[in-house]
């Protein structure tokens, strides 16, 4: 998504960053696939189909513990573990430990925090590479992070989650191959809209909780993006009432004061007719819930038990219409005439989401995307590389041992990065000046990946515009 002046709040790139099914909690591994798992006694786990979508055993909601051990009942201290970052996580039995008749969901052990960032298992902190420039990045991005108003589960009173920096957000998009035409200069706007959307979502969660459990102070325990999983309400809205499909879905799990956990389902919609072209829309402040009117948020507790169904059908409508104890506006099932006219566009977005989730999207032909101007710049830079890196190249050619070859290869890569990847080279030089081996290793990985990508792009450019590389033997 770019900071367009005509459509400043279309949430394409911002929505793409958080997108994984529930069997892989907020995983960024979009190329991974799981075989369908069968429940053997209750569980109620989402089942993964071959196309990447998920089915759900509706019978589970009428069972005692529809979502894992204890379901929505209060978690005892032995069923809660506190991570080093302060967040809480309910302990889960592995497949081998699951008791007969209790079912259980398969859990992958790669861990990610609530912002889709892979974390180091030794300290539960984001890996250092998240704040380093991505391969192919040409401009520096801010690494500053903004504190949210979303209270954090399992921490001291008043502790809140912190939003990702523009650099972290850019890296997440790049890691998933979802940058598209997003430029570095777009990131400030994208992150501002992303943060504003989360604040808007949290405000609605809090409003629900004020009605359902007024004495509690809810905290966000975890969340995950599930854009390829169409929620039951979104399914009914689309197929029975002709409503556009959502462009994203999140599942948020909140922790109440008594230890009870409640899962909320959030569908995100975009109404083009409400688009605001003001600067405030392209760069909204954190808590301005009116700045992005075209981004619609449908928040409600997941129907994981009959009592939640009662709360949605009876408790909340009573509070809204009779007791008048809340002014929360719940999105209706039927679309407005303006929304109904945007169904086809939502179908296109949904098809793209499904293609990404099921790994059917073909990689773009790099050669077709390179302009003559790009090819000219590549020819010039690689001609300079051939000139400046002759010595490093000669050492690589004359290396005898494996150790010599590895050293010479690294020297040549670093030499090439001075010209082909100046930002990544600058980051590496800075890292080498310190003593953090993890940072140095991550910076080296970025340099290597950037040089490899530049070399591939140069090969494609040479194939398309061979005349520009006539002096390149």
C-alpha positions as CSV (number, residue, x, y, z in Angstrom):
1,X,0.0,0.0,0.0
2,X,1.3,3.4,-0.8
3,X,0.6,6.8,0.6
4,X,-1.6,7.6,-2.3
5,X,-3.3,11.0,-2.3
6,X,-6.4,9.7,-4.0
7,X,-6.8,6.5,-2.0
8,X,-4.6,7.1,1.1
9,X,-6.1,4.4,3.2
10,X,-6.5,1.3,1.0
11,X,-5.1,-1.3,3.4
12,X,-3.4,-3.8,1.0
13,X,0.2,-3.9,2.3
14,X,-0.8,-3.2,5.9
15,X,-3.2,-6.1,5.8
16,X,-0.8,-8.5,4.2
17,X,1.7,-8.5,7.0
18,X,-0.3,-10.5,9.5
19,X,-1.5,-13.6,7.8
20,X,-1.3,-17.1,9.1
21,X,-3.7,-19.9,10.1
22,X,-4.2,-21.0,13.7
23,X,-2.2,-24.1,13.5
24,X,0.9,-21.9,13.0
25,X,0.5,-19.1,15.5
26,X,1.4,-15.9,13.7
27,X,4.0,-17.7,11.6
28,X,5.7,-15.9,8.8
29,X,6.5,-19.1,7.0
30,X,4.1,-18.7,4.1
31,X,5.7,-21.5,2.2
32,X,5.0,-24.1,4.8
33,X,2.1,-26.5,4.5
34,X,0.5,-29.0,6.9
35,X,-1.3,-32.2,6.3
36,X,-4.9,-32.3,7.5
37,X,-5.0,-33.4,11.1
38,X,-7.9,-35.4,12.5
39,X,-9.3,-34.9,16.0
40,X,-9.8,-38.0,17.9
41,X,-12.0,-37.0,20.6
42,X,-13.2,-33.4,21.0
43,X,-10.7,-30.7,20.5
44,X,-12.6,-28.6,18.0
45,X,-9.4,-27.7,16.2
46,X,-9.6,-26.0,12.7
47,X,-8.7,-28.6,10.1
48,X,-6.5,-27.5,7.2
49,X,-7.7,-28.4,3.7
50,X,-5.4,-29.0,0.7
51,X,-6.0,-25.5,-0.7
52,X,-4.8,-23.8,2.5
53,X,-8.2,-23.0,3.9
54,X,-9.7,-24.3,7.1
55,X,-12.8,-26.2,8.2
56,X,-14.3,-26.3,11.6
57,X,-16.1,-29.0,13.6
58,X,-19.3,-27.1,14.6
59,X,-20.1,-29.9,17.1
60,X,-17.2,-28.7,19.2
61,X,-19.0,-25.6,20.4
62,X,-21.4,-27.8,22.3
63,X,-18.8,-29.9,24.0
64,X,-17.4,-29.1,27.4
65,X,-14.0,-27.8,26.4
66,X,-14.2,-26.8,22.7
67,X,-10.8,-25.1,22.4
68,X,-8.1,-27.0,24.2
69,X,-7.7,-27.8,27.8
70,X,-10.2,-25.9,30.0
71,X,-11.5,-23.9,27.0
72,X,-12.8,-20.6,28.2
73,X,-12.7,-21.5,31.9
74,X,-10.3,-19.7,34.2
75,X,-6.7,-20.9,33.7
76,X,-5.0,-22.3,36.8
77,X,-1.4,-21.3,37.6
78,X,-0.2,-24.7,36.5
79,X,-1.8,-24.2,33.1
80,X,-0.2,-20.8,32.5
81,X,3.4,-20.1,31.8
82,X,4.9,-16.6,31.8
83,X,7.3,-15.9,28.9
84,X,10.4,-13.8,29.5
85,X,8.8,-10.9,27.6
86,X,6.0,-10.9,30.2
87,X,3.2,-12.3,28.1
88,X,1.3,-15.3,29.2
89,X,0.8,-18.5,27.2
90,X,-1.5,-21.4,28.2
91,X,0.5,-24.6,28.4
92,X,-0.5,-27.1,25.8
93,X,-0.1,-30.9,25.6
94,X,1.9,-32.3,22.8
95,X,0.3,-35.0,20.6
96,X,2.1,-37.7,22.5
97,X,0.9,-36.3,25.8
98,X,-2.7,-35.8,24.9
99,X,-5.0,-37.9,27.1
100,X,-7.5,-40.2,25.5
101,X,-10.7,-38.6,24.7
102,X,-9.5,-35.0,25.1
103,X,-8.3,-34.4,21.6
104,X,-5.8,-31.6,21.2
105,X,-4.5,-29.4,18.4
106,X,-1.1,-29.9,16.8
107,X,1.3,-27.1,17.8
108,X,4.4,-26.1,15.9
109,X,7.3,-25.0,18.1
110,X,8.6,-22.0,16.0
111,X,7.5,-19.0,18.1
112,X,6.4,-15.6,16.9
113,X,5.3,-12.5,18.8
114,X,1.9,-10.8,18.2
115,X,3.3,-8.7,15.4
116,X,4.3,-11.6,13.2
117,X,8.0,-11.3,14.1
118,X,10.0,-14.5,14.6
119,X,11.4,-14.6,18.1
120,X,14.6,-16.1,19.6
121,X,13.5,-19.1,21.6
122,X,16.2,-18.4,24.2
123,X,14.9,-15.0,25.2
124,X,11.4,-14.6,23.6
125,X,12.6,-11.4,21.9
126,X,12.5,-10.5,18.2
127,X,15.5,-11.7,16.3
128,X,18.0,-8.9,15.6
129,X,17.6,-9.0,11.8
130,X,14.1,-7.4,12.2
131,X,15.7,-4.0,12.6
132,X,18.3,-4.4,9.9
133,X,17.7,-3.3,6.3
134,X,16.1,-5.9,4.1
135,X,17.8,-7.3,1.0
136,X,16.9,-5.0,-1.9
137,X,16.1,-2.1,0.4
138,X,17.6,1.2,-0.8
139,X,16.6,3.8,1.8
140,X,16.9,3.8,5.5
141,X,13.8,3.4,7.6
142,X,13.1,4.4,11.1
143,X,13.6,1.8,13.8
144,X,11.6,3.8,16.4
145,X,8.6,2.0,17.9
146,X,5.4,3.4,19.3
147,X,3.7,2.2,22.5
148,X,0.1,1.2,22.0
149,X,-2.8,1.6,24.5
150,X,-3.4,-2.2,24.4
151,X,-2.7,-3.6,27.8
152,X,-0.4,-6.6,27.8
153,X,-1.5,-9.9,29.4
154,X,0.7,-11.3,32.1
155,X,2.7,-8.2,32.9
156,X,2.7,-5.5,35.5
157,X,-0.3,-3.2,35.7
158,X,-0.2,-0.5,32.9
159,X,2.2,-2.3,30.6
160,X,1.2,-2.1,27.0
161,X,2.2,-3.7,23.7
162,X,4.6,-1.9,21.5
163,X,4.0,-1.5,17.7
164,X,6.6,-2.6,15.1
165,X,8.9,0.1,13.7
166,X,8.7,1.0,10.0
167,X,11.8,-1.1,9.4
168,X,10.3,-4.1,11.2
169,X,7.1,-3.7,9.2
170,X,9.0,-3.4,5.9
171,X,11.0,-6.5,6.8
172,X,7.8,-8.5,7.5
173,X,6.4,-7.6,4.1
174,X,9.6,-8.4,2.4
175,X,10.0,-11.7,4.2
176,X,6.6,-12.8,3.0
177,X,7.1,-11.5,-0.6
178,X,4.2,-9.1,-0.2
179,X,6.0,-5.8,-0.8
180,X,4.5,-5.5,-4.3
181,X,5.0,-1.9,-5.4
182,X,5.4,-0.7,-1.8
183,X,8.2,1.8,-1.4
184,X,10.3,2.7,1.6
185,X,8.7,6.2,1.6
186,X,5.3,4.5,2.0
187,X,6.1,2.9,5.3
188,X,5.4,5.8,7.6
189,X,1.8,5.9,6.3
190,X,1.4,2.1,6.3
191,X,2.6,1.8,9.9
192,X,0.4,4.7,11.1
193,X,-2.7,3.1,9.5
194,X,-1.8,-0.3,10.9
195,X,-1.4,1.1,14.4
196,X,-4.6,3.2,14.1
197,X,-6.6,0.1,13.0
198,X,-5.3,-1.9,16.0
199,X,-6.3,0.9,18.4
200,X,-9.8,1.0,16.7
201,X,-10.1,-2.8,17.1
202,X,-9.0,-2.7,20.8
203,X,-11.5,0.0,21.6
204,X,-14.3,-2.3,20.3
205,X,-13.0,-5.3,22.2
206,X,-13.0,-3.2,25.4
207,X,-16.6,-2.0,24.7
208,X,-17.7,-5.7,24.4
209,X,-15.9,-6.5,27.6
210,X,-17.6,-3.6,29.5
211,X,-20.9,-5.3,28.7
212,X,-20.0,-8.9,29.2
213,X,-17.6,-8.6,32.2
214,X,-17.8,-5.0,33.5
215,X,-15.7,-5.7,36.6
216,X,-12.7,-7.0,34.6
217,X,-9.8,-5.2,33.0
218,X,-9.1,-7.0,29.7
219,X,-5.6,-7.5,28.5
220,X,-4.4,-8.8,25.1
221,X,-2.7,-12.2,25.6
222,X,-2.0,-13.0,21.9
223,X,-3.3,-12.5,18.4
224,X,-2.9,-14.0,15.1
225,X,-3.8,-13.1,11.5
226,X,-6.0,-15.6,9.6
227,X,-6.8,-13.9,6.3
228,X,-7.4,-17.2,4.4
229,X,-10.0,-18.4,7.0
230,X,-13.4,-17.0,6.3
231,X,-15.2,-16.6,9.6
232,X,-18.8,-18.0,10.0
233,X,-20.3,-14.5,10.2
234,X,-18.4,-13.3,7.1
235,X,-19.6,-16.4,5.2
236,X,-23.2,-15.8,6.1
237,X,-22.9,-12.1,5.2
238,X,-21.4,-12.9,1.8
239,X,-23.4,-15.9,0.6
240,X,-26.8,-15.1,2.1
241,X,-26.8,-11.3,2.1
242,X,-24.4,-10.4,-0.8
243,X,-21.9,-8.6,1.5
244,X,-18.3,-8.1,0.2
245,X,-15.7,-10.4,1.7
246,X,-13.3,-9.1,4.3
247,X,-9.8,-8.3,3.2
248,X,-8.3,-9.6,6.5
249,X,-9.2,-11.5,9.7
250,X,-7.6,-11.5,13.1
251,X,-8.2,-13.7,16.1
252,X,-7.4,-11.9,19.4
253,X,-7.3,-13.8,22.7
254,X,-7.9,-11.5,25.7
255,X,-7.2,-12.3,29.4
256,X,-9.7,-11.2,32.0
257,X,-8.8,-10.3,35.6
258,X,-10.0,-13.7,36.9
259,X,-7.7,-15.6,34.4
260,X,-10.5,-16.4,32.0
261,X,-9.5,-16.2,28.3
262,X,-11.8,-15.1,25.6
263,X,-11.2,-15.3,21.8
264,X,-12.4,-12.5,19.7
265,X,-12.8,-12.7,15.9
266,X,-12.2,-9.5,13.9
267,X,-13.1,-9.1,10.2
268,X,-11.7,-6.1,8.4
269,X,-13.6,-4.6,5.4
270,X,-12.9,-1.7,3.1
271,X,-15.6,0.6,1.8
272,X,-14.2,2.6,-1.1
273,X,-17.1,5.1,-1.0
274,X,-16.0,6.3,2.4
275,X,-12.4,6.9,1.5
276,X,-11.1,10.1,3.0
277,X,-8.5,12.0,1.0
278,X,-7.3,14.2,3.8
279,X,-3.7,14.1,5.1
280,X,-5.1,12.8,8.4
281,X,-6.4,9.7,6.6
282,X,-3.0,8.9,5.0
283,X,-1.1,9.5,8.3
284,X,-3.7,9.1,11.1
285,X,-2.8,9.7,14.7
286,X,-2.8,6.7,17.0
287,X,-6.2,7.2,18.6
288,X,-8.2,9.1,16.0
289,X,-10.9,6.5,15.3
290,X,-12.5,8.7,12.7
291,X,-9.5,9.3,10.5
292,X,-9.9,6.2,8.4
293,X,-13.7,5.9,7.8
294,X,-13.2,3.5,4.9
295,X,-11.7,0.8,7.1
296,X,-14.5,-1.0,8.8
297,X,-13.9,-3.3,11.8
298,X,-16.4,-6.1,12.8
299,X,-15.4,-7.2,16.3
300,X,-17.2,-9.9,18.3
301,X,-16.4,-12.8,20.7
302,X,-16.0,-16.1,19.0
303,X,-18.8,-18.6,19.5
304,X,-16.6,-21.1,21.3
305,X,-19.4,-22.1,23.7
306,X,-23.2,-21.7,24.0
307,X,-22.9,-18.9,26.6
308,X,-21.0,-16.8,24.0
309,X,-23.8,-17.4,21.5
310,X,-26.2,-16.1,24.1
311,X,-24.1,-13.0,24.8
312,X,-24.1,-12.1,21.1
313,X,-27.8,-12.8,20.4
314,X,-29.2,-11.5,23.7
315,X,-26.8,-9.8,26.1
316,X,-25.3,-7.3,23.7
317,X,-28.5,-6.4,21.9
318,X,-30.2,-5.8,25.3
319,X,-27.4,-3.5,26.4
320,X,-27.6,-1.6,23.1
321,X,-31.3,-1.2,22.6
322,X,-33.0,-1.5,26.1
323,X,-30.5,-0.9,28.9
324,X,-28.6,1.7,26.8
325,X,-25.4,0.9,28.6
326,X,-23.2,0.9,25.5
327,X,-23.1,2.8,22.2
328,X,-21.1,0.1,20.4
329,X,-22.2,-0.2,16.8
330,X,-22.0,-3.8,15.5
331,X,-21.7,-4.3,11.8
332,X,-25.0,-5.5,10.3
333,X,-25.4,-8.7,8.2
334,X,-26.8,-6.9,5.2
335,X,-24.6,-4.6,3.2
336,X,-25.4,-1.0,2.2
337,X,-26.0,-0.4,-1.5
338,X,-22.5,1.2,-1.7
339,X,-20.9,-1.9,-0.1
340,X,-22.9,-4.3,-2.3
341,X,-21.5,-2.6,-5.4
342,X,-18.0,-3.6,-4.2
343,X,-18.5,-7.4,-4.1
344,X,-16.6,-8.1,-7.2
345,X,-13.6,-6.2,-6.0
346,X,-13.6,-8.1,-2.7
347,X,-13.7,-11.4,-4.6
348,X,-10.6,-10.4,-6.5
349,X,-8.8,-9.6,-3.2
350,X,-10.1,-12.9,-1.7
351,X,-8.8,-14.9,-4.7
352,X,-5.4,-13.3,-4.2
353,X,-5.4,-14.1,-0.5
354,X,-6.3,-17.7,-1.2
355,X,-3.6,-18.0,-3.9
356,X,-1.0,-16.8,-1.4
357,X,-2.2,-19.1,1.3
358,X,-2.2,-22.2,-0.9
359,X,1.1,-21.4,-2.6
360,X,-0.5,-21.2,-6.0
361,X,0.8,-17.7,-6.8
362,X,3.5,-17.8,-9.5
363,X,6.5,-15.7,-9.0
364,X,6.5,-12.7,-11.3
365,X,8.8,-12.8,-14.3
366,X,11.7,-10.6,-13.2
367,X,12.7,-9.9,-16.7
368,X,9.4,-8.3,-17.6
369,X,9.6,-6.0,-14.6
370,X,12.9,-4.5,-15.5
371,X,12.8,-1.2,-17.4
372,X,15.6,0.0,-19.7
373,X,16.4,2.7,-17.1
374,X,16.8,0.0,-14.5
375,X,19.0,-2.1,-16.8
376,X,21.2,0.9,-17.6
377,X,21.8,1.5,-13.9
378,X,22.5,-2.2,-13.3
379,X,25.0,-2.3,-16.2
380,X,26.8,0.8,-14.8
381,X,27.0,-0.5,-11.3
382,X,28.2,-4.0,-12.3
383,X,30.8,-2.5,-14.6
384,X,32.0,-0.5,-11.5
385,X,32.0,-3.8,-9.5
386,X,34.1,-5.5,-12.1
387,X,36.6,-2.7,-11.9
388,X,36.7,-2.2,-8.1
389,X,36.6,-5.9,-7.1
390,X,39.2,-7.3,-9.5
391,X,41.6,-8.2,-6.7
392,X,38.9,-10.0,-4.6
393,X,37.7,-11.8,-7.7
394,X,41.3,-12.9,-8.5
395,X,41.7,-14.2,-5.0
396,X,38.5,-16.3,-5.4
397,X,39.7,-17.8,-8.7
398,X,43.1,-18.7,-7.2
399,X,41.9,-20.1,-3.9
400,X,43.2,-23.6,-3.2
401,X,41.6,-24.8,0.1
402,X,38.0,-24.7,1.2
403,X,38.9,-22.2,3.9
404,X,40.6,-19.9,1.3
405,X,37.6,-20.2,-1.0
406,X,35.1,-19.3,1.7
407,X,37.2,-16.2,2.8
408,X,37.7,-15.0,-0.7
409,X,34.0,-15.5,-1.5
410,X,33.0,-13.5,1.5
411,X,35.5,-10.7,0.6
412,X,34.1,-10.6,-2.9
413,X,30.5,-10.4,-1.6
414,X,31.4,-7.5,0.7
415,X,33.2,-5.7,-2.1
416,X,30.3,-6.1,-4.4
417,X,27.9,-4.9,-1.7
418,X,29.7,-1.5,-1.5
419,X,28.2,-0.7,-4.9
420,X,25.2,-3.0,-5.4
421,X,23.9,-2.8,-1.8
422,X,25.2,0.4,-0.1
423,X,22.6,0.5,2.7
424,X,23.2,-3.1,3.6
425,X,27.0,-2.6,3.4
426,X,26.8,0.4,5.7
427,X,24.8,-1.7,8.2
428,X,27.5,-4.4,8.1
429,X,30.3,-2.0,8.7
430,X,28.5,-0.6,11.7
431,X,27.9,-4.1,13.0
432,X,31.5,-5.1,12.6
433,X,32.4,-2.1,14.8
434,X,30.6,-3.8,17.7
435,X,31.0,-7.1,19.5
436,X,27.5,-8.5,19.0
437,X,28.1,-11.7,17.0
438,X,24.3,-12.2,16.3
439,X,24.1,-8.7,14.8
440,X,27.2,-9.3,12.7
441,X,25.9,-12.6,11.4
442,X,22.5,-11.1,10.6
443,X,24.1,-8.2,8.8
444,X,26.2,-10.6,6.8
445,X,23.2,-12.6,5.8
446,X,21.4,-9.4,4.6
447,X,24.5,-8.4,2.6
448,X,24.7,-11.9,1.0
449,X,21.0,-12.0,0.2
450,X,21.1,-8.5,-1.3
451,X,24.1,-9.2,-3.5
452,X,22.5,-12.5,-4.7
453,X,19.3,-10.6,-5.5
454,X,21.2,-7.9,-7.4
455,X,23.1,-10.5,-9.4
456,X,19.8,-12.3,-10.4
457,X,18.3,-9.0,-11.4
458,X,21.4,-8.1,-13.4
459,X,21.2,-11.5,-15.2
460,X,17.5,-10.8,-16.1
461,X,18.4,-7.3,-17.3
462,X,21.2,-8.6,-19.5
463,X,18.9,-11.1,-21.1
464,X,16.3,-8.4,-21.9
465,X,18.8,-5.6,-22.9
466,X,22.0,-7.4,-24.0
467,X,23.2,-4.3,-25.8
468,X,23.7,-2.5,-22.5
469,X,26.0,-5.2,-21.3
470,X,28.3,-5.5,-24.4
471,X,31.4,-4.6,-22.4
472,X,30.4,-7.1,-19.7
473,X,32.1,-10.4,-20.5
